[in-house]
Amino acid sequence: MNEADQLVITPVSGLRQLSQFIRLPRRLYAGLPGYVPPLDMEQKDLLHPRKSAFFGHGRAQYFLALRGGRPVGRISAQIDDLAIERLGENIGFFGALDAIDDAAVVSALLDAACNWLRERGMVTARGPFTLNSNGETGLMIEGHDAPPMIAMPWHPRWLPPLIEASGFAKAMDFLAYQMEIGPQAEQKHLVPSSLRLGEGRLGTVTTRTMRKDRMAEDGEILRGLYNDAWRNNWGSLPLTQDEMTAMVAQMKPILKPEHFVLIEQKGEPVAVALVVPNLYDVASDLGGAPSPLGWVKLAARLLRHQFHTARVILLGVSSKMEGTALGAILPALAITELMRRGHSLPYRMVEMSWIVENNMPMRRLIERLAPDPCKRYRVYDRSLTTN
């Protein structure tokens, strides 16, 4: 093998290589149909050890695949102490997997991540996650040509079979649904007129928006409901206070009070939904690293709120409501409230993502409005205790 064909997997070290790691997907996938690069700034918030709240409870090693000195792939290996505590097993994660269409490159990257995890006592490698299930989750299996959505990953079609050829098997799928906003969707989602928040049988049940001057406090309410409502979902991990603080800081420039639906019963939070405007709507034509003029355009678009799509990143109900009549209808009431608020917002479509494949109650509710998923993401497992 001549030097130009030699494949080397090298651990990322230093800021220069970290920047190379962050920028690599848009260089590998430039021009591929359906691919729109996220902002480098957004990816730094996920991956940079000094910016990502993940590193408050986890550790990671990044790897680059070099062929003839040229980067042709990347991967992360990470251990999350919260995941080990929650799952009760030494399960390590891999993520940020991006590579050219080459089985040798993908196999070598996965082996490097698995070896790093095995050397630290992990018995299973699971992923992809960037960097855990509270970040970008899964490998895109379907929906490559669908419009991109904030904090949802995109992968080329060649990666799934190459991962499976490297000894990984499906652990779980995660689904995304697109819901059109407008009278037709509202007609499909009609709830009985007797079930109106604050009226009749629901006289003690009220809803409110986000308090912009008390976002940190509302963030903690959101975190508490999220951790409670999602505790039994497959692979779910609790959000830490640091992670919520970081999320609030990152989203503050694009959030409006209407994006936060909090439902309370006698003043006690019982359900929540959070909608986030789709950053791709205002940034997709600027590239991952906008020029100075690009940043000016982005700032102006954010100021004018020039979004036309959004993502429901959270819809949850307090465990205290499980088994009650009110608990059964709270998700539908939250969606009704989102639709009502949509009259004053510019969105034409909202993506509900992600939904765990085996969460049939939520799927049945959503599939009344959107019968088929628009995207599918897969999480894989591989044993680290067998050859």
Summary of the structure (lengths in Angstrom):
residues: 387
radius of gyration: 21.4
end to end distance: 26.9
largest distance: 78.4
contacts: 1222
relative contact order: 0.16
helix: 38%
strand: 27%
